[in-house]
Amino acid sequence: MTPSADVGVWVVDRISTTELEGIREIELASLRVDGKAHLDDQVRLDLEFGVPSTRRHLLARGGIPQEVLGYAHLDLGSAAASAHLVVHPDHRRAGIASKLFLALVAESASSRLGIWAHGDVPAARGFAGRLGLVRIRELWQMRRTAGMAMDAATYPADVSVRTFEPERDDKAWVELNAAAFADHPEQSRVSLDDLRQRMRQAWFDPAGFFLAERSGELVGFHWTKVHPATAIDATMGEVHALGVHPDAQGVGLGKALTLTGLHHLFGLGVGQVMLYVEADNLPAIGLYQRLGFGLHTTDVVYSQP
Ligand SMILES: CC(C)(COP(=O)(O)OP(=O)(O)OC[C@H]1O[C@@H](n2cnc3c(N)ncnc32)[C@H](O)[C@@H]1OP(=O)(O)O)[C@@H](O)C(=O)NCCC(=O)NCCS
């Protein structure tokens, strides 16, 4: 193991190909050890395309020849700074995360810093405890298997469903998403550029992106995603984002749109569908439980008190 005295931390806005390989190796090794890769979609997009001025990559490098041993991603785009932090399993308990944490605190200046712990693994709890961080947010990952009975999707008579049409629907969807997720810290901030970046990803498939329309206006959506198999999971579907405009809530659109997406995903042959939901969003959790989803893992944000 490389002693932490020989490890330096660099703050960069672009990642070289070799560094990207190093970070992917950290993700793969973590997936094997923790069952979690610890980074999310936005972090992966930033690794590939570079970060805007409100986000940073932090690299912990050491060893001979120098390798990436730890990685952190910092997002300063909202009132509270938020970060992802992961150390290669072969180099843990050597003070590397502590060094990255100090650099994160320095970079986030006066903003309160929150760190994501995907799966809330024991190491994250130990690390957070040592630094005096407290749990401020919990996100559930829920899963549902194929083969359970499922209702057909039924919509109010004045609502029709169709799939997303790139360009025609881009702007209206961004507005609908912002309205549906007005209180959500990340989803409410998805811009037209963010949408178009996601549309350029290999996984993007408009045939799995459903829109509910009433009198020519978008009132709800269900954007599904298919994840390729990983070292621990077979190909899996995801309720990537589901939203209903506040003016159209309460008439069963959430349930109908969820069912439309589930029929689509299971029709493609996936064995499981997963989704993320805030642990305190009891109405949404109730809906997903009634549709056969159960708690799989919990993600936690640890923050400076
Ligand atoms: C959590 C994580 C980042 C810690 O990285 P690390 O480089 O091993 O951490 P450090 O060596 O700087 O540890 C500092 C202190 O945190 C605590 N700690 C770290 N790992 C721990 C573990 N597995 N169990 C209990 N306490 C732990 C200890 O007090 C440690 O000091 P010590 O080794 O002198 O006892 C690393 O295990 C990891 O990448 N986990 C998966 C990603 C993750 O959960 N990120 C979210 C972090 S909030």
The ligand as a Gaussian input file, in Angstrom:
#p B3LYP/6-31G(d) Opt

LIG

0 1
 C      -14.935000       5.565000       3.131000
 C      -13.614000       5.634000       2.376000
 C      -13.668000       6.829000       1.408000
 C      -12.473000       5.825000       3.384000
 O      -11.254000       5.913000       2.658000
 P       -9.828000       5.670000       3.383000
 O       -8.786000       6.266000       2.505000
 O       -9.722000       4.243000       3.729000
 O      -10.006000       6.553000       4.723000
 P       -8.848000       7.053000       5.692000
 O       -7.694000       6.115000       5.615000
 O       -8.571000       8.483000       5.407000
 O       -9.601000       6.862000       7.085000
 C       -9.693000       7.877000       8.067000
 C      -10.441000       7.319000       9.283000
 O      -11.779000       6.977000       8.914000
 C      -12.206000       5.818000       9.674000
 N      -12.419000       4.674000       8.756000
 C      -12.035000       4.553000       7.468000
 N      -12.396000       3.358000       6.979000
 C      -13.030000       2.699000       7.969000
 C      -13.613000       1.413000       8.078000
 N      -13.606000       0.546000       7.046000
 N      -14.189000       1.074000       9.248000
 C      -14.193000       1.913000      10.312000
 N      -13.612000       3.156000      10.267000
 C      -13.050000       3.535000       9.115000
 C      -11.034000       5.482000      10.602000
 O      -11.230000       6.197000      11.797000
 C       -9.857000       6.029000       9.809000
 O       -8.749000       6.317000      10.631000
 P       -7.755000       5.102000      11.076000
 O       -7.451000       4.297000       9.843000
 O       -6.573000       5.839000      11.617000
 O       -8.506000       4.296000      12.100000
 C      -13.314000       4.318000       1.602000
 O      -13.526000       3.205000       2.443000
 C      -14.178000       4.157000       0.378000
 O      -13.764000       4.518000      -0.731000
 N      -15.405000       3.613000       0.583000
 C      -16.362000       3.491000      -0.507000
 C      -16.845000       4.869000      -0.963000
 C      -17.694000       5.583000       0.096000
 O      -18.436000       4.985000       0.838000
 N      -17.617000       6.927000       0.058000
 C      -18.393000       7.767000       0.957000
 C      -17.573000       8.271000       2.103000
 S      -18.570000       9.208000       3.230000

